[in-house]
Amino acid sequence: MAMRFRSIPTIVVSSPAAVKLFLKTHDLNFSDRPHHEASRYLCYEQRNLAFGEYSPFSRDMRKLCTVELLTSSKISQFQPMRERQLGLLVDSLKRGCGEVVDMSKYDNKDLDEKDFKKVMKATMEEAGAFNLGDYFPYLRGIDLQGSARRLRDLSKIFDGFLES
């Protein structure tokens, strides 16, 4: 079934045969992602695996992940490290048995004097909020809701955090 949500063409596939047709036969025609303002600001111009637009860069990144990172041999190779980290977590919880255990990882000073949890909450709320620019591309430049400005500010906070 083909529908249009404002300016975004959308296809709903409801049978296994149609899914196979779309994902194997017509893969290149449907592999692109729509513009997402939050991903544009928070993920460096939508250069990530989840929201990235289809391009030679995204194709190379997916191939790199499939061939180099997500093979069974690579996953098995990192199993001892995962087990060691999990053991450290369990040991720290055992040492704190009977006491309150602080599971937070970052202090407020780690995010440019901002509270990490508040910044994460604001980011998730802004990324999930309805944004007119995502559905009406000609309104993006106007930023009627102020979403782009808020996303730019959050992006600067995260960039500072990653740089430190």
ZANULO-264887 format. One record per residue (C-alpha): residue number from 1; residue in one letter; x, y, z. Coordinates in Angstrom, 1 decimal. Example, Ala and Ser with C-alpha at 12.3 -4.5 7.8 and 13.67 -1.06 7.14 Angstrom:
<rs>
@k->1; r->A; east->12.3; north->-4.5; up->7.8 .
@k->2; r->S; east->13.7; north->-1.1; up->7.1 .
</rs>
This chain:
<rs>
@k->1; r->M; east->0.0; north->0.0; up->0.0 .
@k->2; r->A; east->1.4; north->3.4; up->-1.0 .
@k->3; r->M; east->0.6; north->6.5; up->1.1 .
@k->4; r->R; east->1.9; north->10.0; up->1.4 .
@k->5; r->F; east->2.5; north->11.6; up->4.8 .
@k->6; r->R; east->2.6; north->15.3; up->3.7 .
@k->7; r->S; east->5.7; north->15.4; up->1.5 .
@k->8; r->I; east->7.0; north->11.9; up->2.5 .
@k->9; r->P; east->6.0; north->9.0; up->0.3 .
@k->10; r->T; east->5.5; north->5.9; up->2.5 .
@k->11; r->I; east->5.0; north->2.3; up->1.6 .
@k->12; r->V; east->3.4; north->-0.3; up->3.9 .
@k->13; r->V; east->4.3; north->-3.9; up->3.2 .
@k->14; r->S; east->2.2; north->-6.6; up->4.7 .
@k->15; r->S; east->3.2; north->-9.9; up->3.3 .
@k->16; r->P; east->6.4; north->-11.9; up->3.5 .
@k->17; r->A; east->6.7; north->-12.2; up->-0.3 .
@k->18; r->A; east->6.4; north->-8.4; up->-0.7 .
@k->19; r->V; east->8.9; north->-7.8; up->2.1 .
@k->20; r->K; east->11.4; north->-10.1; up->0.3 .
@k->21; r->L; east->10.7; north->-8.2; up->-3.0 .
@k->22; r->F; east->11.4; north->-4.9; up->-1.4 .
@k->23; r->L; east->14.4; north->-5.9; up->0.7 .
@k->24; r->K; east->16.2; north->-8.0; up->-1.9 .
@k->25; r->T; east->15.0; north->-7.0; up->-5.4 .
@k->26; r->H; east->14.4; north->-3.3; up->-5.0 .
@k->27; r->D; east->16.8; north->-2.7; up->-2.1 .
@k->28; r->L; east->18.5; north->0.4; up->-3.7 .
@k->29; r->N; east->15.2; north->2.1; up->-4.5 .
@k->30; r->F; east->14.1; north->2.0; up->-0.8 .
@k->31; r->S; east->17.3; north->2.2; up->1.2 .
@k->32; r->D; east->17.3; north->5.9; up->1.7 .
@k->33; r->R; east->16.2; north->7.6; up->4.9 .
@k->34; r->P; east->14.1; north->10.7; up->5.1 .
@k->35; r->H; east->15.6; north->14.0; up->6.4 .
@k->36; r->H; east->15.5; north->14.1; up->10.2 .
@k->37; r->E; east->16.4; north->17.5; up->11.7 .
@k->38; r->A; east->17.6; north->16.0; up->15.0 .
@k->39; r->S; east->19.8; north->13.4; up->13.3 .
@k->40; r->R; east->21.2; north->16.1; up->11.1 .
@k->41; r->Y; east->22.5; north->18.1; up->14.1 .
@k->42; r->L; east->23.2; north->15.4; up->16.6 .
@k->43; r->C; east->24.7; north->12.8; up->14.2 .
@k->44; r->Y; east->26.9; north->15.0; up->12.0 .
@k->45; r->E; east->24.7; north->15.6; up->8.9 .
@k->46; r->Q; east->22.9; north->12.2; up->9.3 .
@k->47; r->R; east->26.2; north->10.3; up->9.0 .
@k->48; r->N; east->25.2; north->7.3; up->11.1 .
@k->49; r->L; east->23.9; north->3.8; up->10.5 .
@k->50; r->A; east->20.4; north->4.3; up->11.9 .
@k->51; r->F; east->19.3; north->7.6; up->10.3 .
@k->52; r->G; east->21.9; north->8.1; up->7.5 .
@k->53; r->E; east->20.8; north->9.0; up->4.0 .
@k->54; r->Y; east->21.8; north->6.4; up->1.4 .
@k->55; r->S; east->25.2; north->7.4; up->-0.1 .
@k->56; r->P; east->28.5; north->5.9; up->-1.0 .
@k->57; r->F; east->29.6; north->6.8; up->2.6 .
@k->58; r->S; east->26.7; north->5.0; up->4.2 .
@k->59; r->R; east->27.1; north->2.0; up->1.9 .
@k->60; r->D; east->30.8; north->1.8; up->2.8 .
@k->61; r->M; east->30.0; north->2.1; up->6.6 .
@k->62; r->R; east->27.4; north->-0.6; up->6.4 .
@k->63; r->K; east->29.8; north->-2.9; up->4.5 .
@k->64; r->L; east->32.6; north->-2.2; up->7.0 .
@k->65; r->C; east->30.3; north->-3.0; up->9.9 .
@k->66; r->T; east->29.1; north->-6.2; up->8.3 .
@k->67; r->V; east->32.5; north->-7.5; up->7.2 .
@k->68; r->E; east->34.7; north->-6.2; up->10.0 .
@k->69; r->L; east->32.7; north->-5.6; up->13.2 .
@k->70; r->L; east->29.7; north->-7.9; up->13.2 .
@k->71; r->T; east->31.2; north->-11.2; up->12.1 .
@k->72; r->S; east->30.9; north->-14.1; up->14.5 .
@k->73; r->S; east->34.7; north->-14.3; up->14.8 .
@k->74; r->K; east->34.9; north->-10.6; up->15.9 .
@k->75; r->I; east->32.0; north->-11.0; up->18.3 .
@k->76; r->S; east->33.7; north->-14.1; up->19.8 .
@k->77; r->Q; east->37.0; north->-12.2; up->20.0 .
@k->78; r->F; east->35.6; north->-9.5; up->22.3 .
@k->79; r->Q; east->33.7; north->-12.0; up->24.5 .
@k->80; r->P; east->36.5; north->-12.1; up->27.2 .
@k->81; r->M; east->36.5; north->-8.3; up->27.4 .
@k->82; r->R; east->32.7; north->-8.2; up->27.8 .
@k->83; r->E; east->32.8; north->-10.9; up->30.5 .
@k->84; r->R; east->35.6; north->-9.0; up->32.3 .
@k->85; r->Q; east->33.7; north->-5.8; up->32.3 .
@k->86; r->L; east->30.5; north->-7.5; up->33.5 .
@k->87; r->G; east->32.6; north->-9.2; up->36.2 .
@k->88; r->L; east->33.9; north->-5.8; up->37.3 .
@k->89; r->L; east->30.3; north->-4.4; up->37.5 .
@k->90; r->V; east->29.1; north->-7.4; up->39.5 .
@k->91; r->D; east->32.1; north->-7.1; up->41.9 .
@k->92; r->S; east->31.4; north->-3.4; up->42.5 .
@k->93; r->L; east->27.8; north->-4.2; up->43.2 .
@k->94; r->K; east->28.8; north->-7.0; up->45.7 .
@k->95; r->R; east->31.1; north->-4.6; up->47.5 .
@k->96; r->G; east->28.3; north->-2.2; up->47.9 .
@k->97; r->C; east->25.8; north->-4.8; up->49.1 .
@k->98; r->G; east->23.6; north->-3.4; up->51.8 .
@k->99; r->E; east->24.5; north->0.1; up->50.8 .
@k->100; r->V; east->23.2; north->2.5; up->48.3 .
@k->101; r->V; east->25.2; north->2.0; up->45.0 .
@k->102; r->D; east->25.6; north->5.0; up->42.8 .
@k->103; r->M; east->25.3; north->3.7; up->39.2 .
@k->104; r->S; east->25.7; north->7.1; up->37.5 .
@k->105; r->K; east->28.8; north->7.4; up->35.4 .
@k->106; r->Y; east->29.3; north->11.1; up->34.8 .
@k->107; r->D; east->29.5; north->14.1; up->37.1 .
@k->108; r->N; east->27.8; north->17.3; up->36.3 .
@k->109; r->K; east->31.1; north->18.9; up->35.4 .
@k->110; r->D; east->31.6; north->16.4; up->32.6 .
@k->111; r->L; east->29.1; north->18.2; up->30.3 .
@k->112; r->D; east->30.3; north->21.7; up->30.4 .
@k->113; r->E; east->28.8; north->22.4; up->33.9 .
@k->114; r->K; east->25.5; north->20.9; up->32.7 .
@k->115; r->D; east->23.7; north->18.0; up->34.3 .
@k->116; r->F; east->24.3; north->14.9; up->32.1 .
@k->117; r->K; east->20.9; north->13.4; up->32.8 .
@k->118; r->K; east->19.1; north->16.7; up->32.0 .
@k->119; r->V; east->21.1; north->17.1; up->28.8 .
@k->120; r->M; east->20.2; north->13.5; up->27.7 .
@k->121; r->K; east->16.6; north->14.0; up->28.6 .
@k->122; r->A; east->16.4; north->17.3; up->26.7 .
@k->123; r->T; east->18.1; north->15.6; up->23.7 .
@k->124; r->M; east->15.7; north->12.7; up->23.6 .
@k->125; r->E; east->12.7; north->15.0; up->24.0 .
@k->126; r->E; east->13.9; north->17.3; up->21.2 .
@k->127; r->A; east->14.8; north->14.4; up->18.9 .
@k->128; r->G; east->11.4; north->12.8; up->19.4 .
@k->129; r->A; east->9.3; north->15.9; up->19.2 .
@k->130; r->F; east->7.2; north->16.8; up->16.1 .
@k->131; r->N; east->9.2; north->19.1; up->13.9 .
@k->132; r->L; east->7.6; north->20.9; up->11.0 .
@k->133; r->G; east->10.8; north->21.0; up->9.1 .
@k->134; r->D; east->10.9; north->17.2; up->8.8 .
@k->135; r->Y; east->7.5; north->17.1; up->7.1 .
@k->136; r->F; east->7.6; north->20.4; up->5.2 .
@k->137; r->P; east->11.1; north->20.9; up->3.8 .
@k->138; r->Y; east->10.4; north->24.4; up->2.6 .
@k->139; r->L; east->9.9; north->25.5; up->6.3 .
@k->140; r->R; east->13.3; north->24.2; up->7.5 .
@k->141; r->G; east->15.1; north->27.5; up->7.0 .
@k->142; r->I; east->12.6; north->29.4; up->9.0 .
@k->143; r->D; east->12.8; north->27.2; up->12.1 .
@k->144; r->L; east->9.4; north->28.2; up->13.3 .
@k->145; r->Q; east->9.5; north->26.0; up->16.4 .
@k->146; r->G; east->13.1; north->26.9; up->17.4 .
@k->147; r->S; east->14.0; north->23.2; up->17.2 .
@k->148; r->A; east->17.1; north->23.7; up->15.0 .
@k->149; r->R; east->18.5; north->26.3; up->17.4 .
@k->150; r->R; east->18.0; north->24.0; up->20.4 .
@k->151; r->L; east->19.5; north->21.0; up->18.6 .
@k->152; r->R; east->22.5; north->23.1; up->17.6 .
@k->153; r->D; east->23.0; north->24.0; up->21.3 .
@k->154; r->L; east->22.7; north->20.4; up->22.4 .
@k->155; r->S; east->25.1; north->19.3; up->19.7 .
@k->156; r->K; east->27.7; north->21.8; up->20.9 .
@k->157; r->I; east->27.4; north->20.5; up->24.5 .
@k->158; r->F; east->27.9; north->16.9; up->23.2 .
@k->159; r->D; east->30.9; north->17.9; up->21.0 .
@k->160; r->G; east->32.5; north->19.6; up->24.1 .
@k->161; r->F; east->31.9; north->16.5; up->26.1 .
@k->162; r->L; east->33.4; north->14.2; up->23.4 .
@k->163; r->E; east->36.4; north->16.5; up->22.9 .
@k->164; r->S; east->37.2; north->16.4; up->26.6 .
</rs>
